[in-house]
């Protein structure tokens, strides 16, 4: 009998379940925080990391521009990096690196200290979506 394919959320559950306890708790909190912001945000595993994207209607665009992708929660060497593929265009109080290609990368050292600013950054990103 063929194994049924896991849903996107189940794949994220599985990925998070394999993390060590401290990372698991922080990544799960980030996940819940992001998904609660807007009903048009969904999750998937992309680039071997929990990833969040906009599901609503958008004007046509080149897929290589990653306009639908909001943030990838990259776990690298025991640290959590939030990679916003198009986040540099959003002004934020969060300290991170903005790159010429449009990315914003924020290292999560203390989630409690950045929760409000992270929520605002994602709300501002969703507000800037070029909808149809």
N, CA, C and O atoms as a GROMACS GRO file, in nm:
protein
  528
    1UNK      N    1   0.085  -0.119   0.000
    1UNK     CA    2   0.000   0.000   0.000
    1UNK      C    3   0.088   0.124   0.000
    1UNK      O    4   0.186   0.132   0.075
    2UNK      N    5   0.055   0.219  -0.084
    2UNK     CA    6   0.134   0.342  -0.097
    2UNK      C    7   0.116   0.431   0.026
    2UNK      O    8   0.006   0.443   0.081
    3UNK      N    9   0.224   0.491   0.066
    3UNK     CA   10   0.221   0.584   0.180
    3UNK      C   11   0.155   0.714   0.135
    3UNK      O   12   0.192   0.768   0.030
    4UNK      N   13   0.058   0.764   0.212
    4UNK     CA   14  -0.008   0.888   0.175
    4UNK      C   15   0.085   1.006   0.199
    4UNK      O   16   0.165   1.007   0.293
    5UNK      N   17   0.074   1.103   0.112
    5UNK     CA   18   0.158   1.222   0.122
    5UNK      C   19   0.110   1.310   0.237
    5UNK      O   20  -0.010   1.331   0.256
    6UNK      N   21   0.204   1.360   0.312
    6UNK     CA   22   0.171   1.450   0.422
    6UNK      C   23   0.130   1.586   0.370
    6UNK      O   24   0.182   1.630   0.267
    7UNK      N   25   0.039   1.652   0.438
    7UNK     CA   26   0.001   1.789   0.403
    7UNK      C   27   0.119   1.881   0.434
    7UNK      O   28   0.213   1.842   0.503
    8UNK      N   29   0.113   2.003   0.381
    8UNK     CA   30   0.220   2.100   0.409
    8UNK      C   31   0.238   2.120   0.559
    8UNK      O   32   0.351   2.122   0.608
    9UNK      N   33   0.128   2.137   0.632
    9UNK     CA   34   0.138   2.158   0.778
    9UNK      C   35   0.194   2.036   0.849
    9UNK      O   36   0.269   2.050   0.945
   10UNK      N   37   0.157   1.917   0.803
   10UNK     CA   38   0.211   1.795   0.863
   10UNK      C   39   0.361   1.784   0.838
   10UNK      O   40   0.435   1.736   0.924
   11UNK      N   41   0.406   1.827   0.721
   11UNK     CA   42   0.549   1.826   0.691
   11UNK      C   43   0.624   1.922   0.783
   11UNK      O   44   0.734   1.892   0.829
   12UNK      N   45   0.564   2.039   0.809
   12UNK     CA   46   0.626   2.134   0.902
   12UNK      C   47   0.628   2.074   1.043
   12UNK      O   48   0.728   2.086   1.113
   13UNK      N   49   0.517   2.010   1.084
   13UNK     CA   50   0.514   1.942   1.214
   13UNK      C   51   0.629   1.842   1.227
   13UNK      O   52   0.700   1.840   1.327
   14UNK      N   53   0.646   1.761   1.124
   14UNK     CA   54   0.750   1.658   1.125
   14UNK      C   55   0.890   1.720   1.135
   14UNK      O   56   0.974   1.672   1.211
   15UNK      N   57   0.913   1.826   1.058
   15UNK     CA   58   1.043   1.893   1.060
   15UNK      C   59   1.072   1.950   1.200
   15UNK      O   60   1.182   1.933   1.252
   16UNK      N   61   0.974   2.018   1.258
   16UNK     CA   62   0.991   2.078   1.390
   16UNK      C   63   1.012   1.970   1.497
   16UNK      O   64   1.090   1.990   1.590
   17UNK      N   65   0.943   1.858   1.484
   17UNK     CA   66   0.954   1.752   1.584
   17UNK      C   67   1.096   1.695   1.593
   17UNK      O   68   1.132   1.636   1.695
   18UNK      N   69   1.176   1.712   1.490
   18UNK     CA   70   1.313   1.659   1.488
   18UNK      C   71   1.415   1.755   1.549
   18UNK      O   72   1.532   1.719   1.565
   19UNK      N   73   1.373   1.876   1.585
   19UNK     CA   74   1.464   1.974   1.644
   19UNK      C   75   1.487   1.945   1.792
   19UNK      O   76   1.406   1.878   1.856
   20UNK      N   77   1.598   1.997   1.846
   20UNK     CA   78   1.619   1.981   1.990
   20UNK      C   79   1.516   2.067   2.063
   20UNK      O   80   1.457   2.158   2.005
   21UNK      N   81   1.496   2.038   2.190
   21UNK     CA   82   1.385   2.096   2.267
   21UNK      C   83   1.378   2.248   2.264
   21UNK      O   84   1.271   2.305   2.241
   22UNK      N   85   1.491   2.315   2.285
   22UNK     CA   86   1.490   2.462   2.290
   22UNK      C   87   1.453   2.520   2.153
   22UNK      O   88   1.369   2.610   2.144
   23UNK      N   89   1.516   2.470   2.048
   23UNK     CA   90   1.484   2.518   1.913
   23UNK      C   91   1.340   2.486   1.877
   23UNK      O   92   1.271   2.568   1.817
   24UNK      N   93   1.294   2.368   1.913
   24UNK     CA   94   1.158   2.325   1.882
   24UNK      C   95   1.057   2.423   1.940
   24UNK      O   96   0.963   2.464   1.872
   25UNK      N   97   1.077   2.460   2.066
   25UNK     CA   98   0.984   2.553   2.133
   25UNK      C   99   0.985   2.690   2.064
   25UNK      O  100   0.879   2.748   2.040
   26UNK      N  101   1.102   2.740   2.033
   26UNK     CA  102   1.112   2.872   1.969
   26UNK      C  103   1.054   2.870   1.829
   26UNK      O  104   0.979   2.961   1.792
   27UNK      N  105   1.086   2.770   1.749
   27UNK     CA  106   1.035   2.762   1.612
   27UNK      C  107   0.883   2.744   1.613
   27UNK      O  108   0.813   2.804   1.531
   28UNK      N  109   0.831   2.664   1.705
   28UNK     CA  110   0.686   2.645   1.715
   28UNK      C  111   0.618   2.777   1.753
   28UNK      O  112   0.511   2.808   1.701
   29UNK      N  113   0.679   2.854   1.841
   29UNK     CA  114   0.623   2.984   1.880
   29UNK      C  115   0.624   3.080   1.762
   29UNK      O  116   0.525   3.150   1.738
   30UNK      N  117   0.734   3.083   1.688
   30UNK     CA  118   0.741   3.167   1.567
   30UNK      C  119   0.633   3.125   1.468
   30UNK      O  120   0.564   3.210   1.411
   31UNK      N  121   0.617   2.996   1.449
   31UNK     CA  122   0.516   2.943   1.358
   31UNK      C  123   0.376   2.991   1.397
   31UNK      O  124   0.303   3.044   1.313
   32UNK      N  125   0.340   2.973   1.522
   32UNK     CA  126   0.208   3.013   1.569
   32UNK      C  127   0.187   3.164   1.555
   32UNK      O  128   0.080   3.209   1.515
   33UNK      N  129   0.290   3.240   1.589
   33UNK     CA  130   0.284   3.386   1.579
   33UNK      C  131   0.256   3.430   1.435
   33UNK      O  132   0.170   3.514   1.411
   34UNK      N  133   0.329   3.372   1.340
   34UNK     CA  134   0.314   3.411   1.199
   34UNK      C  135   0.178   3.370   1.144
   34UNK      O  136   0.112   3.450   1.078
   35UNK      N  137   0.137   3.247   1.170
   35UNK     CA  138   0.010   3.199   1.116
   35UNK      C  139  -0.111   3.274   1.173
   35UNK      O  140  -0.215   3.281   1.108
   36UNK      N  141  -0.098   3.329   1.294
   36UNK     CA  142  -0.208   3.403   1.356
   36UNK      C  143  -0.225   3.544   1.299
   36UNK      O  144  -0.328   3.607   1.323
   37UNK      N  145  -0.127   3.592   1.226
   37UNK     CA  146  -0.130   3.730   1.177
   37UNK      C  147  -0.236   3.753   1.071
   37UNK      O  148  -0.305   3.855   1.073
   38UNK      N  149  -0.250   3.659   0.978
   38UNK     CA  150  -0.342   3.678   0.866
   38UNK      C  151  -0.387   3.542   0.815
   38UNK      O  152  -0.306   3.450   0.803
   39UNK      N  153  -0.515   3.530   0.785
   39UNK     CA  154  -0.567   3.400   0.736
   39UNK      C  155  -0.514   3.363   0.597
   39UNK      O  156  -0.528   3.249   0.555
   40UNK      N  157  -0.454   3.459   0.527
   40UNK     CA  158  -0.398   3.430   0.395
   40UNK      C  159  -0.249   3.394   0.400
   40UNK      O  160  -0.180   3.397   0.299
   41UNK      N  161  -0.202   3.361   0.520
   41UNK     CA  162  -0.065   3.311   0.536
   41UNK      C  163  -0.074   3.161   0.559
   41UNK      O  164  -0.150   3.114   0.644
   42UNK      N  165   0.005   3.086   0.483
   42UNK     CA  166   0.012   2.940   0.498
   42UNK      C  167   0.157   2.900   0.518
   42UNK      O  168   0.248   2.983   0.511
   43UNK      N  169   0.177   2.771   0.543
   43UNK     CA  170   0.311   2.721   0.571
   43UNK      C  171   0.343   2.602   0.482
   43UNK      O  172   0.254   2.535   0.428
   44UNK      N  173   0.471   2.579   0.468
   44UNK     CA  174   0.522   2.464   0.394
   44UNK      C  175   0.668   2.444   0.433
   44UNK      O  176   0.727   2.528   0.501
   45UNK      N  177   0.725   2.333   0.390
   45UNK     CA  178   0.869   2.314   0.406
   45UNK      C  179   0.931   2.355   0.273
   45UNK      O  180   0.897   2.301   0.168
   46UNK      N  181   1.022   2.451   0.279
   46UNK     CA  182   1.092   2.500   0.160
   46UNK      C  183   1.237   2.520   0.200
   46UNK      O  184   1.266   2.575   0.306
   47UNK      N  185   1.327   2.477   0.116
   47UNK     CA  186   1.469   2.486   0.144
   47UNK      C  187   1.502   2.416   0.278
   47UNK      O  188   1.587   2.462   0.354
   48UNK      N  189   1.431   2.305   0.304
   48UNK     CA  190   1.449   2.225   0.426
   48UNK      C  191   1.424   2.303   0.555
   48UNK      O  192   1.485   2.276   0.658
   49UNK      N  193   1.334   2.401   0.548
   49UNK     CA  194   1.303   2.485   0.663
   49UNK      C  195   1.154   2.518   0.664
   49UNK      O  196   1.090   2.518   0.559
   50UNK      N  197   1.097   2.546   0.783
   50UNK     CA  198   0.960   2.596   0.785
   50UNK      C  199   0.955   2.728   0.710
   50UNK      O  200   1.038   2.817   0.731
   51UNK      N  201   0.857   2.741   0.622
   51UNK     CA  202   0.847   2.858   0.536
   51UNK      C  203   0.702   2.905   0.535
   51UNK      O  204   0.609   2.824   0.542
   52UNK      N  205   0.684   3.035   0.525
   52UNK     CA  206   0.551   3.094   0.530
   52UNK      C  207   0.531   3.181   0.407
   52UNK      O  208   0.620   3.255   0.366
   53UNK      N  209   0.412   3.170   0.348
   53UNK     CA  210   0.386   3.239   0.222
   53UNK      C  211   0.243   3.292   0.217
   53UNK      O  212   0.156   3.249   0.293
   54UNK      N  213   0.222   3.387   0.127
   54UNK     CA  214   0.093   3.451   0.109
   54UNK      C  215   0.010   3.369   0.011
   54UNK      O  216   0.058   3.335  -0.098
   55UNK      N  217  -0.114   3.335   0.047
   55UNK     CA  218  -0.199   3.251  -0.037
   55UNK      C  219  -0.303   3.329  -0.116
   55UNK      O  220  -0.370   3.273  -0.202
   56UNK      N  221  -0.317   3.458  -0.087
   56UNK     CA  222  -0.421   3.538  -0.151
   56UNK      C  223  -0.390   3.569  -0.297
   56UNK      O  224  -0.284   3.535  -0.349
   57UNK      N  225  -0.485   3.634  -0.361
   57UNK     CA  226  -0.471   3.675  -0.501
   57UNK      C  227  -0.364   3.782  -0.514
   57UNK      O  228  -0.357   3.876  -0.434
   58UNK      N  229  -0.281   3.766  -0.616
   58UNK     CA  230  -0.175   3.864  -0.643
   58UNK      C  231  -0.171   3.889  -0.793
   58UNK      O  232  -0.210   3.804  -0.873
   59UNK      N  233  -0.123   4.007  -0.830
   59UNK     CA  234  -0.101   4.035  -0.971
   59UNK      C  235   0.008   3.941  -1.022
   59UNK      O  236   0.095   3.901  -0.946
   60UNK      N  237   0.004   3.905  -1.151
   60UNK     CA  238   0.106   3.815  -1.206
   60UNK      C  239   0.247   3.871  -1.186
   60UNK      O  240   0.269   3.992  -1.191
   61UNK      N  241   0.343   3.780  -1.162
   61UNK     CA  242   0.483   3.819  -1.142
   61UNK      C  243   0.571   3.701  -1.179
   61UNK      O  244   0.525   3.588  -1.190
   62UNK      N  245   0.698   3.729  -1.198
   62UNK     CA  246   0.797   3.626  -1.229
   62UNK      C  247   0.821   3.545  -1.101
   62UNK      O  248   0.856   3.602  -0.998
   63UNK      N  249   0.802   3.411  -1.106
   63UNK     CA  250   0.820   3.330  -0.985
   63UNK      C  251   0.959   3.344  -0.921
   63UNK      O  252   0.975   3.320  -0.801
   64UNK      N  253   1.058   3.381  -0.999
   64UNK     CA  254   1.194   3.397  -0.946
   64UNK      C  255   1.207   3.520  -0.857
   64UNK      O  256   1.310   3.541  -0.794
   65UNK      N  257   1.102   3.602  -0.851
   65UNK     CA  258   1.103   3.720  -0.765
   65UNK      C  259   1.061   3.687  -0.621
   65UNK      O  260   1.077   3.770  -0.532
   66UNK      N  261   1.007   3.569  -0.600
   66UNK     CA  262   0.967   3.522  -0.466
   66UNK      C  263   0.870   3.617  -0.396
   66UNK      O  264   0.876   3.632  -0.274
   67UNK      N  265   0.783   3.682  -0.470
   67UNK     CA  266   0.692   3.779  -0.411
   67UNK      C  267   0.589   3.715  -0.317
   67UNK      O  268   0.536   3.784  -0.230
   68UNK      N  269   0.559   3.588  -0.334
   68UNK     CA  270   0.462   3.520  -0.250
   68UNK      C  271   0.523   3.475  -0.116
   68UNK      O  272   0.452   3.460  -0.016
   69UNK      N  273   0.653   3.454  -0.114
   69UNK     CA  274   0.723   3.407   0.006
   69UNK      C  275   0.739   3.520   0.107
   69UNK      O  276   0.788   3.628   0.073
   70UNK      N  277   0.698   3.494   0.230
   70UNK     CA  278   0.710   3.595   0.335
   70UNK      C  279   0.839   3.574   0.413
   70UNK      O  280   0.925   3.663   0.418
   71UNK      N  281   0.853   3.456   0.474
   71UNK     CA  282   0.970   3.430   0.558
   71UNK      C  283   1.001   3.282   0.565
   71UNK      O  284   0.912   3.197   0.567
   72UNK      N  285   1.129   3.252   0.569
   72UNK     CA  286   1.178   3.116   0.589
   72UNK      C  287   1.249   3.115   0.724
   72UNK      O  288   1.332   3.201   0.752
   73UNK      N  289   1.215   3.018   0.806
   73UNK     CA  290   1.274   3.004   0.938
   73UNK      C  291   1.390   2.906   0.927
   73UNK      O  292   1.372   2.785   0.942
   74UNK      N  293   1.509   2.957   0.899
   74UNK     CA  294   1.625   2.876   0.872
   74UNK      C  295   1.700   2.845   1.002
   74UNK      O  296   1.739   2.935   1.076
   75UNK      N  297   1.718   2.715   1.027
   75UNK     CA  298   1.794   2.674   1.145
   75UNK      C  299   1.933   2.636   1.098
   75UNK      O  300   1.951   2.540   1.023
   76UNK      N  301   2.032   2.713   1.142
   76UNK     CA  302   2.169   2.694   1.095
   76UNK      C  303   2.264   2.692   1.214
   76UNK      O  304   2.277   2.790   1.286
   77UNK      N  305   2.330   2.579   1.233
   77UNK     CA  306   2.427   2.564   1.342
   77UNK      C  307   2.369   2.600   1.478
   77UNK      O  308   2.433   2.666   1.560
   78UNK      N  309   2.246   2.556   1.501
   78UNK     CA  310   2.182   2.579   1.630
   78UNK      C  311   2.125   2.717   1.649
   78UNK      O  312   2.079   2.751   1.758
   79UNK      N  313   2.127   2.798   1.545
   79UNK     CA  314   2.071   2.934   1.552
   79UNK      C  315   1.955   2.945   1.455
   79UNK      O  316   1.950   2.875   1.354
   80UNK      N  317   1.863   3.035   1.487
   80UNK     CA  318   1.747   3.057   1.402
   80UNK      C  319   1.766   3.188   1.327
   80UNK      O  320   1.787   3.294   1.388
   81UNK      N  321   1.759   3.180   1.196
   81UNK     CA  322   1.764   3.298   1.111
   81UNK      C  323   1.630   3.310   1.040
   81UNK      O  324   1.581   3.214   0.980
   82UNK      N  325   1.570   3.428   1.047
   82UNK     CA  326   1.448   3.455   0.972
   82UNK      C  327   1.490   3.522   0.842
   82UNK      O  328   1.544   3.633   0.843
   83UNK      N  329   1.464   3.455   0.732
   83UNK     CA  330   1.503   3.505   0.600
   83UNK      C  331   1.377   3.552   0.528
   83UNK      O  332   1.289   3.472   0.496
   84UNK      N  333   1.370   3.681   0.504
   84UNK     CA  334   1.259   3.742   0.431
   84UNK      C  335   1.307   3.764   0.288
   84UNK      O  336   1.382   3.859   0.264
   85UNK      N  337   1.266   3.680   0.190
   85UNK     CA  338   1.318   3.693   0.054
   85UNK      C  339   1.297   3.832  -0.008
   85UNK      O  340   1.379   3.877  -0.088
   86UNK      N  341   1.189   3.899   0.029
   86UNK     CA  342   1.164   4.035  -0.024
   86UNK      C  343   1.145   4.134   0.090
   86UNK      O  344   1.082   4.238   0.072
   87UNK      N  345   1.198   4.103   0.206
   87UNK     CA  346   1.173   4.182   0.326
   87UNK      C  347   1.246   4.314   0.337
   87UNK      O  348   1.208   4.398   0.418
   88UNK      N  349   1.350   4.335   0.256
   88UNK     CA  350   1.427   4.459   0.268
   88UNK      C  351   1.343   4.581   0.230
   88UNK      O  352   1.376   4.693   0.268
   89UNK      N  353   1.236   4.558   0.154
   89UNK     CA  354   1.152   4.672   0.113
   89UNK      C  355   1.061   4.719   0.226
   89UNK      O  356   1.000   4.826   0.216
   90UNK      N  357   1.051   4.641   0.334
   90UNK     CA  358   0.965   4.676   0.447
   90UNK      C  359   1.051   4.739   0.556
   90UNK      O  360   1.148   4.680   0.603
   91UNK      N  361   1.015   4.859   0.596
   91UNK     CA  362   1.087   4.926   0.704
   91UNK      C  363   1.052   4.858   0.836
   91UNK      O  364   0.935   4.828   0.862
   92UNK      N  365   1.151   4.835   0.919
   92UNK     CA  366   1.128   4.764   1.044
   92UNK      C  367   1.226   4.812   1.150
   92UNK      O  368   1.336   4.858   1.121
   93UNK      N  369   1.182   4.800   1.275
   93UNK     CA  370   1.269   4.831   1.388
   93UNK      C  371   1.361   4.715   1.421
   93UNK      O  372   1.454   4.730   1.500
   94UNK      N  373   1.335   4.599   1.361
   94UNK     CA  374   1.418   4.482   1.388
   94UNK      C  375   1.556   4.498   1.328
   94UNK      O  376   1.572   4.539   1.213
   95UNK      N  377   1.656   4.464   1.408
   95UNK     CA  378   1.793   4.471   1.358
   95UNK      C  379   1.820   4.345   1.278
   95UNK      O  380   1.793   4.233   1.323
   96UNK      N  381   1.874   4.365   1.161
   96UNK     CA  382   1.907   4.254   1.074
   96UNK      C  383   1.989   4.307   0.959
   96UNK      O  384   2.033   4.422   0.960
   97UNK      N  385   2.008   4.224   0.861
   97UNK     CA  386   2.083   4.266   0.743
   97UNK      C  387   1.992   4.274   0.623
   97UNK      O  388   1.919   4.180   0.593
   98UNK      N  389   1.996   4.387   0.554
   98UNK     CA  390   1.924   4.405   0.428
   98UNK      C  391   2.026   4.386   0.316
   98UNK      O  392   2.135   4.442   0.321
   99UNK      N  393   1.989   4.307   0.217
   99UNK     CA  394   2.079   4.276   0.107
   99UNK      C  395   2.032   4.341  -0.022
   99UNK      O  396   1.913   4.365  -0.039
  100UNK      N  397   2.125   4.372  -0.113
  100UNK     CA  398   2.089   4.437  -0.240
  100UNK      C  399   1.986   4.359  -0.322
  100UNK      O  400   1.912   4.418  -0.400
  101UNK      N  401   1.983   4.226  -0.306
  101UNK     CA  402   1.887   4.146  -0.382
  101UNK      C  403   1.746   4.150  -0.321
  101UNK      O  404   1.656   4.084  -0.372
  102UNK      N  405   1.727   4.226  -0.213
  102UNK     CA  406   1.594   4.243  -0.153
  102UNK      C  407   1.570   4.163  -0.027
  102UNK      O  408   1.467   4.181   0.038
  103UNK      N  409   1.661   4.075   0.008
  103UNK     CA  410   1.644   3.994   0.129
  103UNK      C  411   1.670   4.074   0.255
  103UNK      O  412   1.747   4.170   0.257
  104UNK      N  413   1.602   4.031   0.361
  104UNK     CA  414   1.629   4.079   0.497
  104UNK      C  415   1.651   3.953   0.580
  104UNK      O  416   1.571   3.860   0.573
  105UNK      N  417   1.758   3.950   0.657
  105UNK     CA  418   1.786   3.836   0.743
  105UNK      C  419   1.800   3.884   0.887
  105UNK      O  420   1.878   3.975   0.916
  106UNK      N  421   1.724   3.821   0.975
  106UNK     CA  422   1.723   3.859   1.116
  106UNK      C  423   1.759   3.735   1.198
  106UNK      O  424   1.694   3.632   1.187
  107UNK      N  425   1.860   3.747   1.281
  107UNK     CA  426   1.897   3.639   1.372
  107UNK      C  427   1.808   3.648   1.496
  107UNK      O  428   1.794   3.755   1.556
  108UNK      N  429   1.748   3.537   1.534
  108UNK     CA  430   1.661   3.534   1.652
  108UNK      C  431   1.744   3.489   1.771
  108UNK      O  432   1.783   3.372   1.782
  109UNK      N  433   1.771   3.582   1.860
  109UNK     CA  434   1.845   3.550   1.982
  109UNK      C  435   1.751   3.548   2.102
  109UNK      O  436   1.767   3.465   2.192
  110UNK      N  437   1.654   3.637   2.103
  110UNK     CA  438   1.557   3.644   2.212
  110UNK      C  439   1.421   3.674   2.149
  110UNK      O  440   1.390   3.790   2.120
  111UNK      N  441   1.342   3.570   2.129
  111UNK     CA  442   1.212   3.586   2.062
  111UNK      C  443   1.120   3.682   2.137
  111UNK      O  444   1.048   3.760   2.075
  112UNK      N  445   1.123   3.676   2.269
  112UNK     CA  446   1.037   3.764   2.348
  112UNK      C  447   1.066   3.911   2.318
  112UNK      O  448   0.973   3.992   2.315
  113UNK      N  449   1.190   3.944   2.297
  113UNK     CA  450   1.230   4.083   2.273
  113UNK      C  451   1.187   4.134   2.135
  113UNK      O  452   1.177   4.255   2.115
  114UNK      N  453   1.161   4.044   2.040
  114UNK     CA  454   1.129   4.089   1.904
  114UNK      C  455   0.987   4.056   1.859
  114UNK      O  456   0.951   4.088   1.746
  115UNK      N  457   0.907   3.994   1.943
  115UNK     CA  458   0.775   3.946   1.902
  115UNK      C  459   0.688   4.055   1.840
  115UNK      O  460   0.635   4.035   1.730
  116UNK      N  461   0.674   4.167   1.905
  116UNK     CA  462   0.586   4.275   1.855
  116UNK      C  463   0.639   4.329   1.723
  116UNK      O  464   0.561   4.351   1.629
  117UNK      N  465   0.770   4.351   1.714
  117UNK     CA  466   0.828   4.403   1.590
  117UNK      C  467   0.818   4.302   1.476
  117UNK      O  468   0.796   4.340   1.361
  118UNK      N  469   0.832   4.173   1.507
  118UNK     CA  470   0.818   4.068   1.406
  118UNK      C  471   0.676   4.063   1.353
  118UNK      O  472   0.655   4.054   1.232
  119UNK      N  473   0.580   4.070   1.442
  119UNK     CA  474   0.439   4.073   1.399
  119UNK      C  475   0.414   4.194   1.309
  119UNK      O  476   0.348   4.182   1.206
  120UNK      N  477   0.466   4.310   1.347
  120UNK     CA  478   0.444   4.431   1.269
  120UNK      C  479   0.511   4.421   1.132
  120UNK      O  480   0.453   4.463   1.032
  121UNK      N  481   0.631   4.367   1.127
  121UNK     CA  482   0.701   4.350   1.000
  121UNK      C  483   0.618   4.265   0.904
  121UNK      O  484   0.605   4.299   0.786
  122UNK      N  485   0.562   4.155   0.953
  122UNK     CA  486   0.483   4.067   0.866
  122UNK      C  487   0.352   4.133   0.828
  122UNK      O  488   0.308   4.120   0.713
  123UNK      N  489   0.288   4.204   0.919
  123UNK     CA  490   0.166   4.278   0.885
  123UNK      C  491   0.195   4.381   0.776
  123UNK      O  492   0.117   4.396   0.682
  124UNK      N  493   0.306   4.452   0.790
  124UNK     CA  494   0.343   4.553   0.690
  124UNK      C  495   0.373   4.486   0.555
  124UNK      O  496   0.338   4.541   0.450
  125UNK      N  497   0.436   4.370   0.557
  125UNK     CA  498   0.464   4.296   0.434
  125UNK      C  499   0.334   4.260   0.364
  125UNK      O  500   0.319   4.282   0.244
  126UNK      N  501   0.238   4.203   0.440
  126UNK     CA  502   0.108   4.164   0.383
  126UNK      C  503   0.035   4.286   0.327
  126UNK      O  504  -0.030   4.277   0.223
  127UNK      N  505   0.044   4.400   0.395
  127UNK     CA  506  -0.022   4.522   0.348
  127UNK      C  507   0.037   4.573   0.216
  127UNK      O  508  -0.030   4.644   0.141
  128UNK      N  509   0.162   4.537   0.186
  128UNK     CA  510   0.227   4.584   0.065
  128UNK      C  511   0.206   4.490  -0.055
  128UNK      O  512   0.252   4.520  -0.165
  129UNK      N  513   0.137   4.379  -0.035
  129UNK     CA  514   0.116   4.281  -0.143
  129UNK      C  515   0.042   4.348  -0.258
  129UNK      O  516  -0.057   4.418  -0.238
  130UNK      N  517   0.094   4.324  -0.378
  130UNK     CA  518   0.033   4.378  -0.500
  130UNK      C  519  -0.080   4.285  -0.543
  130UNK      O  520  -0.061   4.193  -0.622
  131UNK      N  521  -0.198   4.312  -0.487
  131UNK     CA  522  -0.315   4.224  -0.511
  131UNK      C  523  -0.382   4.255  -0.642
  131UNK      O  524  -0.370   4.364  -0.698
  132UNK      N  525  -0.452   4.153  -0.689
  132UNK     CA  526  -0.530   4.173  -0.814
  132UNK      C  527  -0.654   4.252  -0.788
  132UNK      O  528  -0.731   4.277  -0.881
   0.00000   0.00000   0.00000
